[in-house]
Amino acid sequence: MKKVFTTGQVAKICKVAPRTVSKWFDSGRLRGYRIPGSQDRRIPREQLIKFLKEHGMPLGELENEEWHKILVIGAEKLFIDRVKELLPENDDYKYEIANSGFEAGIQAESFHPDTIVIDLALGRSESIQIAQNLRRNPNYETTLIVGLASEDEAAPDKLIEYGFTEIFKKPFDVALLGERIRTLADQKRENF
């Protein structure tokens, strides 16, 4: 179900008076609808975000919902650059990079990623440990955790048992991974 806001809630997000929001609504700059039989206005979430972006206003508490955050662990710079090219930050993707399990734990806690990509080149046992630790945390029960397995990985499908959602075996087309992440990001945005 799409989330809708009252003029009072929008005023709080925008740090303006409710009357200002009413003026934006009445002038047609901020789109929404009136509750039938009432003067109360409602502004759908996607319309509010569009309005804020068009006017260069900060998204405030909506920002975390809007960005699809990707944590990349142990991957090569070339791979990271290609993913960023396919899913650019100006298309509402945000990235953090970690080069060890320790860094991954810190980044996961502060960044709250929606997708985590772990390159098993980091070390198979360390990569599995990272995935298992993340899955133990209720915040990451539904997070997409993608493993990038080497060509000589004997049974890549077995890695699913350790907490990975999906495994991409090298060499693979990074565009396929990018498309998978984009699909999930779109689903997440639709559900907010």
Residue pairs with C-beta under 8 A, 6 or more apart in sequence:
2 44
2 45
2 46
2 192
3 44
3 45
3 192
4 32
4 42
4 43
4 44
4 45
5 13
5 42
5 43
5 44
5 45
5 48
6 40
6 41
6 42
6 43
7 18
7 21
7 22
7 25
7 41
7 43
8 18
8 21
10 21
10 30
10 43
10 48
11 17
11 18
11 20
11 21
13 48
13 60
13 61
13 62
14 20
14 21
14 52
14 57
14 60
15 60
21 30
21 41
21 43
22 41
24 30
24 51
25 32
25 41
25 43
29 51
30 43
30 47
30 48
30 51
31 43
31 44
31 47
31 50
31 51
32 41
32 42
32 43
32 44
32 47
33 41
33 42
34 40
34 41
34 42
35 41
35 42
45 62
45 65
45 192
48 62
49 59
49 62
49 66
51 57
52 58
52 59
52 62
53 59
59 66
64 112
65 189
65 192
66 92
66 189
67 92
67 93
67 94
68 87
68 92
68 93
68 94
68 114
68 115
68 181
68 184
68 185
68 188
68 189
69 93
69 94
69 95
69 96
69 111
69 112
69 113
69 114
69 115
70 83
70 87
70 93
70 94
70 95
70 96
70 113
70 114
70 115
70 116
70 117
70 181
71 95
71 96
71 97
71 98
71 104
71 107
71 108
71 111
71 113
71 115
71 116
71 117
72 79
72 80
72 83
72 95
72 96
72 97
72 98
72 116
72 117
72 119
73 97
73 98
73 99
73 101
73 103
73 104
73 116
73 117
73 118
73 119
73 122
73 127
73 130
74 98
74 99
74 100
74 118
74 119
74 120
74 121
74 122
74 123
74 127
75 97
75 117
75 119
75 121
75 148
76 119
76 121
79 119
79 148
79 174
80 95
80 97
82 174
83 95
83 117
83 174
83 177
83 178
83 181
84 93
84 95
86 174
86 175
86 178
86 182
87 93
87 178
87 181
87 182
87 185
89 95
92 185
93 185
94 111
96 107
96 111
96 113
97 107
98 104
98 106
98 107
99 122
100 122
100 126
101 122
101 126
101 129
101 130
101 133
104 116
104 118
104 130
105 130
105 133
107 113
108 116
108 134
108 137
108 140
112 139
113 143
114 143
114 144
114 184
114 185
114 188
115 143
115 144
115 145
115 146
115 181
115 184
115 185
116 134
116 140
116 143
116 144
116 145
116 146
117 146
117 148
117 177
118 127
118 130
118 131
118 145
118 146
118 147
118 148
118 164
119 127
119 148
120 127
120 147
120 148
120 149
120 150
120 153
120 159
121 148
121 150
124 153
127 147
128 159
128 162
128 163
131 145
131 147
131 159
131 162
131 163
131 164
132 162
132 163
134 140
134 143
134 145
134 163
135 141
135 145
135 163
143 165
144 165
144 166
144 180
144 181
144 184
145 163
145 164
145 165
146 164
146 165
146 166
146 167
146 168
146 177
146 180
146 181
147 156
147 159
147 164
147 166
147 167
147 168
148 167
148 168
148 170
149 156
149 159
149 167
149 168
149 169
149 170
150 169
150 170
151 169
151 170
151 171
153 159
153 167
153 169
156 167
156 169
157 167
159 167
160 166
160 167
166 180
168 176
168 177
